[in-house]
């Protein structure tokens, strides 16, 4: 039986959990961006980590990937008050994935700035009274005592 890995996003970190053990903890503040494929049949993605090796997620479900992105983008915005860069590429994912051996060589791979998807930037750090607004026009992060993100989808 194949074991599945679980990922948990909190306001402080992204956790990779396997067999009830935390394999890796990545602080939200250390995440440099997300990369997904332009191929609509490829749902895997990369979490880029500043000054460390990246994490490739061999995902097969677009809906789960998109939900994961929304949660990670909200946590990132709450931690850094700016949008998490999301890149879209049409080359093999490994082209822009920093490996452990790359780090040892002092290399860091990231897609060029021109590959950032502005449509993924849902939060406005310059909105009135400190609330972030989503691209859908509703408050995405509350300014009340709970400070929990909410998502509004079109349709």
Backbone bond lengths (Angstrom), bond angles and torsions (degrees), N, CA, C in turn:
res aa  C-N    CA-C-N  psi(-1)  N-CA   C-N-CA  omega(-1)  CA-C   N-CA-C  phi
1 X - - - 1.440 - - 1.530 109.35 -
2 X 1.318 116.72 130.77 1.460 121.89 -179.38 1.519 110.13 -78.05
3 X 1.336 115.51 131.05 1.451 120.88 177.15 1.519 109.72 -83.22
4 X 1.287 117.50 135.37 1.456 122.04 177.26 1.515 109.60 -97.57
5 X 1.311 114.99 143.78 1.457 120.42 175.83 1.521 108.33 -91.15
6 X 1.294 115.43 146.27 1.455 121.76 177.62 1.514 108.40 -115.70
7 X 1.308 115.27 146.20 1.447 121.33 179.25 1.513 108.21 -125.23
8 X 1.307 114.65 136.97 1.444 121.54 -178.45 1.514 108.41 -123.90
9 X 1.340 116.31 130.06 1.460 121.86 175.87 1.518 107.45 -109.83
10 X 1.342 115.86 124.05 1.455 121.43 173.57 1.527 107.28 -116.65
11 X 1.297 117.44 180.00 1.461 119.80 178.40 1.523 111.94 -70.08
12 X 1.326 117.94 -14.78 1.457 121.33 -178.29 1.518 115.13 -111.17
13 X 1.335 118.20 -26.68 1.463 118.92 -171.83 1.523 112.39 -156.24
14 X 1.321 113.33 161.87 1.461 123.56 171.28 1.523 105.59 -108.40
15 X 1.324 116.35 127.77 1.461 121.00 -178.43 1.526 109.87 -115.01
16 X 1.332 115.91 137.88 1.456 122.62 169.69 1.521 105.66 -103.82
17 X 1.323 116.25 116.08 1.462 121.50 -176.30 1.528 108.34 -115.51
18 X 1.323 115.55 128.02 1.457 121.14 179.27 1.528 108.23 -136.31
19 X 1.312 116.20 124.23 1.467 122.06 -179.06 1.534 111.06 52.79
20 X 1.322 115.93 48.02 1.466 123.32 177.42 1.527 113.92 61.78
21 X 1.330 116.75 21.28 1.453 122.09 177.47 1.520 109.03 -124.31
22 X 1.324 116.74 136.75 1.456 120.14 176.02 1.520 108.17 -78.81
23 X 1.336 116.14 113.89 1.455 121.04 179.31 1.523 111.95 -83.50
24 X 1.316 116.00 -34.81 1.454 119.01 -179.37 1.524 109.17 -155.48
25 X 1.313 114.33 140.33 1.458 121.60 175.42 1.527 106.26 -121.11
26 X 1.330 116.04 125.17 1.461 121.34 178.29 1.525 106.87 -117.70
27 X 1.317 116.30 118.70 1.459 119.62 177.81 1.529 109.40 -63.67
28 X 1.315 116.83 139.43 1.466 121.73 179.31 1.525 109.95 -56.03
29 X 1.314 117.09 -40.09 1.468 121.44 -179.46 1.527 112.53 -64.28
30 X 1.335 117.98 -19.22 1.463 121.78 -178.69 1.525 113.33 -92.14
31 X 1.312 117.08 -3.98 1.461 120.28 -179.85 1.521 108.62 -79.41
32 X 1.328 115.91 129.14 1.465 121.56 -176.88 1.521 112.53 -98.83
33 X 1.324 118.12 -19.44 1.456 120.69 -179.80 1.514 111.71 165.57
34 X 1.323 115.09 175.45 1.459 123.90 176.37 1.520 107.97 -124.80
35 X 1.311 116.79 144.79 1.468 121.11 175.16 1.510 109.27 -128.55
36 X 1.342 114.76 133.22 1.461 119.89 173.86 1.516 108.73 -127.96
37 X 1.306 115.59 162.92 1.458 122.40 -176.97 1.524 111.23 -83.21
38 X 1.320 115.78 145.66 1.467 121.25 173.77 1.525 110.55 -73.81
39 X 1.322 117.35 -17.93 1.455 122.91 177.87 1.531 108.51 -72.73
40 X 1.322 116.98 114.07 1.471 121.00 -175.77 1.531 113.19 -65.96
41 X 1.323 118.04 -12.13 1.465 121.25 177.40 1.529 111.86 -92.68
42 X 1.321 116.71 -9.39 1.460 121.77 -179.12 1.528 108.37 -104.98
43 X 1.326 117.59 113.20 1.455 122.12 -175.75 1.527 113.08 -107.46
44 X 1.339 116.74 6.02 1.455 118.14 176.54 1.521 109.30 -71.52
45 X 1.312 116.64 161.77 1.454 120.03 -179.30 1.518 110.18 -153.60
46 X 1.330 115.28 168.23 1.458 122.46 -179.03 1.525 108.95 -120.90
47 X 1.314 115.69 137.26 1.459 121.79 168.32 1.523 105.12 -103.62
48 X 1.340 116.34 114.33 1.456 121.47 179.48 1.528 108.58 -84.26
49 X 1.329 115.74 133.95 1.458 121.62 -177.76 1.526 108.68 -118.42
50 X 1.328 115.98 128.59 1.466 120.62 179.98 1.527 110.15 -63.36
51 X 1.328 115.80 130.94 1.466 122.99 175.66 1.524 114.00 55.79
52 X 1.327 117.18 29.68 1.460 121.48 178.28 1.530 107.83 -154.99
53 X 1.325 115.75 172.03 1.457 118.76 178.49 1.526 110.22 -73.16
54 X 1.339 114.32 153.01 1.459 121.16 -177.93 1.522 110.80 -83.85
55 X 1.316 114.11 169.84 1.454 121.31 177.48 1.520 109.03 -118.41
56 X 1.316 117.52 121.34 1.467 122.54 175.43 1.519 107.88 -97.91
57 X 1.328 115.96 130.40 1.446 121.66 178.78 1.525 108.77 -106.92
58 X 1.321 117.96 111.83 1.466 120.94 -179.93 1.519 111.20 -79.45
59 X 1.315 116.18 66.11 1.460 123.29 -173.38 1.528 110.92 -83.90
60 X 1.329 116.74 148.03 1.466 120.98 177.84 1.524 112.82 -119.51
61 X 1.319 117.66 3.68 1.462 121.35 -174.68 1.533 110.44 -124.79
62 X 1.325 117.04 114.71 1.468 122.06 -177.77 1.529 111.64 -64.12
63 X 1.314 117.87 -37.49 1.460 120.96 -178.63 1.527 110.47 -66.11
64 X 1.318 117.34 -44.62 1.455 120.38 178.33 1.527 111.11 -64.19
65 X 1.336 116.68 -39.27 1.467 120.24 177.64 1.521 109.83 -61.39
66 X 1.314 116.88 -46.64 1.461 120.51 -177.99 1.538 111.55 -64.61
67 X 1.320 117.80 -39.69 1.464 120.89 176.65 1.522 110.55 -64.51
68 X 1.326 116.76 -41.79 1.462 121.27 177.21 1.525 110.05 -60.82
69 X 1.343 117.06 -45.11 1.466 121.34 178.39 1.523 110.57 -58.27
70 X 1.321 117.98 -46.25 1.461 121.23 -177.91 1.526 111.13 -61.63
71 X 1.322 117.09 -42.98 1.460 120.60 179.04 1.526 111.32 -66.14
72 X 1.313 117.17 -42.52 1.454 120.95 -179.83 1.528 111.29 -68.72
73 X 1.341 116.93 -39.17 1.465 120.36 177.90 1.530 110.93 -64.30
74 X 1.328 117.76 -39.14 1.472 121.46 178.79 1.525 110.40 -66.30
75 X 1.324 117.40 -44.83 1.464 120.91 179.29 1.526 110.55 -63.60
76 X 1.317 116.56 -40.37 1.466 121.49 179.18 1.531 110.40 -64.06
77 X 1.324 116.37 -44.29 1.458 119.38 -179.99 1.532 110.60 -62.86
78 X 1.310 116.97 -42.76 1.457 120.22 179.72 1.531 110.97 -63.36
79 X 1.332 117.37 -34.14 1.464 121.21 -178.31 1.524 112.73 -80.88
80 X 1.345 117.67 -34.93 1.464 120.11 -171.19 1.524 114.87 -120.73
81 X 1.313 117.32 -5.26 1.464 123.10 -178.65 1.530 112.25 55.28
82 X 1.314 116.06 38.08 1.458 121.98 172.76 1.524 107.99 -154.55
83 X 1.330 114.77 162.08 1.455 120.04 -177.85 1.516 111.41 -74.92
84 X 1.311 115.68 142.60 1.462 122.50 175.17 1.526 107.91 -75.78
85 X 1.335 118.74 124.38 1.467 119.62 178.82 1.531 111.33 -64.61
86 X 1.325 115.68 130.24 1.460 122.18 176.00 1.522 106.76 -119.13
87 X 1.336 115.35 121.49 1.451 122.18 -177.65 1.525 110.10 -104.42
88 X 1.313 116.02 149.48 1.460 122.03 175.73 1.523 107.14 -126.20
89 X 1.340 116.40 124.06 1.468 120.88 -175.95 1.521 110.76 -125.13
90 X 1.322 115.66 155.69 1.468 119.63 176.99 1.522 111.04 -121.12
91 X 1.315 116.34 32.25 1.462 123.80 173.42 1.523 107.38 -122.92
92 X 1.334 118.38 168.03 1.471 118.51 178.74 1.528 111.71 -55.28
93 X 1.319 115.88 141.22 1.461 122.07 -176.59 1.531 111.86 -55.99
94 X 1.325 116.98 -37.27 1.467 119.76 -176.45 1.532 112.20 -62.08
95 X 1.331 117.28 -17.97 1.463 121.07 178.86 1.527 111.23 -58.93
96 X 1.321 116.63 -35.70 1.459 121.40 -176.49 1.524 113.47 -118.03
97 X 1.304 117.60 26.45 1.463 121.26 179.70 1.526 109.19 -109.86
98 X 1.317 116.27 119.04 1.458 121.78 178.86 1.525 109.06 -78.71
99 X 1.327 116.02 122.43 1.466 121.48 179.86 1.527 110.33 -95.41
100 X 1.323 116.03 172.44 1.464 120.71 176.86 1.531 110.11 -61.16
101 X 1.334 116.38 -39.72 1.472 119.02 -179.88 1.534 111.09 -69.09
102 X 1.334 117.82 -32.61 1.471 120.71 175.09 1.526 110.16 -61.45
103 X 1.329 116.85 -43.69 1.463 121.66 -179.73 1.525 109.90 -61.10
104 X 1.340 117.20 -42.49 1.469 120.94 178.89 1.527 111.26 -60.73
105 X 1.332 116.70 -30.24 1.465 122.06 179.23 1.526 111.81 -87.70
106 X 1.316 116.84 -2.17 1.460 121.13 -179.06 1.510 113.90 79.98
107 X 1.338 117.87 21.26 1.460 122.92 -179.50 1.523 110.77 -100.74
108 X 1.310 115.15 143.08 1.467 121.53 174.52 1.525 106.65 -133.50
109 X 1.338 117.73 122.40 1.462 122.25 -177.84 1.520 110.44 -102.73
110 X 1.323 115.33 126.14 1.467 121.87 175.77 1.517 107.51 -142.92
111 X 1.325 117.51 145.42 1.467 118.98 174.08 1.528 109.83 -62.96
112 X 1.333 117.43 153.35 1.470 120.16 176.80 1.528 111.23 -62.56
113 X 1.319 114.86 154.02 1.464 121.98 -178.37 1.541 111.57 -53.79
114 X 1.309 117.86 -31.61 1.461 122.10 -179.19 1.521 114.31 -64.82
115 X 1.326 117.25 -13.32 1.462 121.16 179.53 1.539 112.84 -92.38
116 X 1.326 117.48 2.99 1.465 120.48 178.35 1.529 109.43 -68.73
117 X 1.311 115.99 135.77 1.462 122.66 178.34 1.527 108.66 -92.60
118 X 1.318 117.00 102.94 1.462 120.02 179.41 1.520 111.92 -63.94
119 X 1.325 117.77 -24.40 1.470 120.75 178.89 1.531 111.59 -66.43
120 X 1.325 118.14 -14.60 1.465 122.28 178.52 1.530 112.30 -88.48
121 X 1.322 117.73 -5.46 1.457 121.62 -178.03 1.527 109.28 -87.82
122 X 1.313 116.10 93.59 1.465 122.30 -174.06 1.517 114.46 -91.80
123 X 1.318 118.73 -12.58 1.448 121.06 -171.26 1.519 111.33 -113.47
124 X 1.327 115.34 143.00 1.450 121.67 -179.45 1.520 109.37 -115.34
125 X 1.343 117.31 104.73 1.465 119.54 -178.04 1.524 113.00 -69.31
126 X 1.316 118.57 -11.42 1.464 122.21 -178.36 1.521 113.34 -101.36
127 X 1.323 117.70 12.18 1.468 120.03 -177.70 1.522 110.74 -70.06
128 X 1.323 116.22 161.75 1.461 121.73 -178.91 1.521 111.25 -64.45
129 X 1.270 116.73 151.89 1.468 128.16 178.35 1.529 114.48 47.96
130 X 1.328 116.30 27.51 1.448 120.38 172.66 1.506 115.84 78.64
131 X 1.334 118.55 -5.31 1.462 119.76 -179.59 1.508 109.46 -77.79
132 X 1.289 115.80 141.00 1.461 120.10 175.30 1.510 107.64 -88.12
133 X 1.307 116.85 136.46 1.457 118.99 177.52 1.516 108.96 -110.44
134 X 1.298 115.52 141.44 1.452 119.29 179.12 1.518 109.04 -81.12
135 X 1.318 115.37 167.64 1.458 119.82 178.09 1.524 111.10 -67.26
136 X 1.339 117.87 -7.73 1.452 122.06 179.42 1.519 111.66 -92.50
137 X 1.353 116.88 -0.93 1.454 120.45 174.85 1.511 115.85 89.82
138 X 1.293 120.68 -1.09 1.456 123.62 178.63 1.522 108.97 -104.17
139 X 1.337 117.19 160.25 1.456 119.27 174.92 1.516 109.04 -64.22
140 X 1.333 115.75 128.66 1.454 120.64 -179.99 1.517 111.54 -98.07
141 X 1.322 116.65 -28.79 1.450 120.20 176.12 1.513 106.78 -130.30
142 X 1.309 115.92 125.30 1.458 119.89 -176.33 1.523 110.06 -74.58
143 X 1.306 115.63 154.75 1.464 120.64 176.33 1.522 111.01 -103.97
144 X 1.336 116.24 6.24 1.458 118.55 178.10 1.528 109.66 -80.86
145 X 1.310 116.98 -172.22 1.455 120.27 -173.54 1.524 114.46 -67.79
146 X 1.332 119.73 -17.88 1.460 120.08 -179.42 1.512 111.97 -82.95
147 X 1.329 118.39 -33.18 1.456 123.88 179.46 1.524 112.75 49.66
148 X 1.314 116.72 35.41 1.453 121.28 178.22 1.520 110.60 -91.50
149 X 1.341 118.38 133.93 1.448 119.81 178.97 1.524 111.35 -69.85
150 X 1.296 115.68 147.48 1.457 121.46 171.83 1.508 107.50 -126.56
151 X 1.295 118.00 153.37 1.452 122.32 -175.75 1.516 109.16 -121.54
152 X 1.287 115.85 137.71 1.447 121.87 176.97 1.513 106.37 -121.45
153 X 1.333 116.40 120.68 1.451 120.86 -179.25 1.515 109.57 -103.13
154 X 1.323 115.75 146.55 1.456 119.69 175.83 1.516 109.95 -65.61
155 X 1.337 115.23 147.06 1.476 118.87 176.27 1.457 109.87 84.12
